[in-house]
Amino acid sequence: MTAQPIQPIQPGPAAPDGHDVIHLGGETAVVVPTAEYRALRTRLRVLEGAASAETLAEAEDLAALEDWQAREAAGKTRYRPAADVRAELERLGLPAR
């Protein structure tokens, strides 16, 4: 599979660890050398195999929190009043709890 950008890819500011960052299709990606990616993937696989289910769940929670904080800092989060959400759920026939 290959990908062809619609527009020229413009490198963005560096990530906090110094890697280049690109923006493509509404997503941001960190550019890392293939060898570094493979080493990180291998390390992650080994750590996941040794970690308890509780530790893995905590890591997933932390990753989700960091993602939300980054979106919040970039102004990409939105809020709706709970009453509006309940009304929308009811309109869709879903339980509003």
C-alpha positions in Angstrom: 0.0 0.0 0.0 1.3 3.5 -0.8 0.0 6.9 0.2 0.1 10.0 -1.9 -0.4 13.3 -0.1 -3.0 15.6 -1.6 -0.8 18.6 -0.7 2.9 18.7 0.0 3.8 17.5 3.5 5.0 20.4 5.6 7.1 19.3 8.6 5.8 20.8 11.8 7.5 21.7 15.0 9.6 18.9 16.5 8.0 16.6 19.1 9.1 17.2 22.7 11.7 14.4 22.3 13.2 16.0 19.2 11.6 13.9 16.4 10.0 15.6 13.4 6.3 15.8 13.3 4.1 15.8 10.2 0.5 16.6 9.6 -1.4 14.6 7.0 -5.1 14.0 6.6 -6.1 15.8 9.9 -3.7 13.6 11.9 -0.3 14.3 13.4 2.5 11.7 13.1 5.9 11.5 14.6 8.7 10.6 12.1 11.1 8.1 13.5 13.8 6.0 11.8 12.5 2.5 11.0 15.2 0.8 13.2 14.1 2.9 16.2 10.4 2.1 15.5 11.2 -1.7 15.4 13.2 -1.5 18.6 10.4 0.4 20.4 7.8 -2.1 19.1 9.9 -5.0 20.3 10.4 -3.4 23.7 6.6 -2.7 24.0 5.8 -6.3 23.1 8.2 -7.6 25.8 6.9 -5.2 28.4 3.2 -6.0 27.6 4.0 -9.7 28.0 5.5 -9.2 31.4 2.9 -6.7 32.7 -0.1 -7.5 34.8 -3.6 -6.8 33.5 -3.9 -4.0 36.0 -0.7 -2.4 34.9 -1.8 -2.5 31.3 -5.1 -1.0 32.1 -3.4 1.8 34.0 -1.1 2.4 31.1 -4.1 2.6 28.7 -5.8 5.1 31.0 -2.7 7.2 31.2 -2.3 7.2 27.4 -6.0 8.3 27.0 -5.5 11.1 29.6 -2.4 12.3 27.8 -4.2 12.3 24.5 -7.2 14.2 26.0 -4.8 16.8 27.6 -3.0 17.3 24.2 -6.4 17.8 22.4 -7.6 20.1 25.2 -4.3 22.2 25.0 -4.8 22.4 21.2 -8.4 23.6 21.6 -9.8 20.5 19.9 -12.3 19.5 22.6 -15.9 20.5 22.9 -18.4 20.4 25.6 -22.2 20.0 25.5 -24.7 20.3 28.4 -25.7 17.0 29.8 -29.4 17.8 29.0 -28.5 18.1 25.3 -26.6 14.8 25.4 -29.6 13.0 27.1 -32.0 14.5 24.5 -29.8 13.3 21.7 -29.5 9.8 23.1 -33.3 9.6 23.5 -33.8 10.8 20.0 -31.5 8.0 18.8 -33.4 5.5 21.0 -30.4 4.9 23.3 -30.6 4.7 27.1 -29.7 8.1 28.7 -29.0 6.5 32.1 
